[in-house]
Amino acid sequence: MVSTYTQDLRDQITEELARQLFSAELKPGDFLPKELELTEQFGVSRATMRSALATFTNHGIIERISGFGTRVKDYQDWNILSPQVATWIAQYGGNTLIFAREIFRFRTSVEPFIAMEAARRATAKDLMKIEAAWNGMYAAMQKDDLIYCGKHFQQYDTQFHEAIYQATHNLVWVQIGRSTMPAVFVLIKKTTEAASELSDSLERHRHLLEAIRLRDAEAARKASVRIIDRAAYDLDLSDLNEEIRENSLANVVMQNERDRLASD
């Protein structure tokens, strides 16, 4: 049985390595120090160090290469949909756009479609959750510190989007939304910090809420696109936004529907 002391040491090592990996202090292709060096650095046994390293191996972040050591894998191999990995992105990835760009690419590609699905499927309970999150954003914006009832504007913003994923009532989208929200929070945090003011963003979110309430899928898609446009502007990612939009999931679905109608 692992002692509490050993567990605490392993957790401390894991967090320190996570900080180095997700802040890009250690980059893909870099080799970690030798295992013996790490055990001396952290003052732990080899078994404890191997246990900590196994956490990152299991998430596809590092790999052991016989005769060479432990190397950081390419970002595309990292299991960023894991709640633990997404949490590390939120905690330690804030000072780099490496992950923010990929999260933004994901949101641009899928969220207009998610908004359309929410408009078609949202229940009264779903609408209450989305509206409650928007009300929290509004109330927090009135505060100098952007905190209302113990939650920051950014947290209400994240809850708003997670509630929309839940409103699709599709098990896959709900799970993806839940898994990615810690990472999405990173992008929302960056957007909030970069924005000169928040009233415009708040109004764009209100339009999305109203479109879903009215079950207007096309209006929901457009409102979602406008939210993403604002995020792209605040993060100076407008070029990337235009590159992705043409092949977004919502656009592909609509084009398929137009093709189907044309062939009937």
HELIX and SHEET records of a PDB file:
HELIX    1   1 THR A    4  PHE A   22  1                                  19    
HELIX    2   2 GLU A   35  PHE A   42  1                                   8    
HELIX    3   3 ARG A   46  ASN A   58  1                                  13    
HELIX    4   4 TYR A   75  ASP A   77  5                                   3    
HELIX    5   5 PRO A   83  TYR A   92  1                                  10    
HELIX    6   6 LEU A   97  ARG A  121  1                                  25    
HELIX    7   7 ALA A  124  MET A  141  1                                  18    
HELIX    8   8 PHE A  153  GLN A  166  1                                  14    
HELIX    9   9 LEU A  171  ALA A  194  1                                  24    
HELIX   10  10 SER A  199  ARG A  213  1                                  15    
HELIX   11  11 ALA A  217  ASP A  234  1                                  18    
HELIX   12  12 SER A  238  ARG A  245  1                                   8    
HELIX   13  13 LEU A  249  SER A  263  1                                  15    
SHEET    1   A 2 ILE A  62  ILE A  65  0                                        
SHEET    2   A 2 GLY A  69  VAL A  72 -1                                        
SHEET    1   B 2 ILE A 147  TYR A 148  0                                        
SHEET    2   B 2 LYS A 151  HIS A 152 -1                                        
END                                                                             
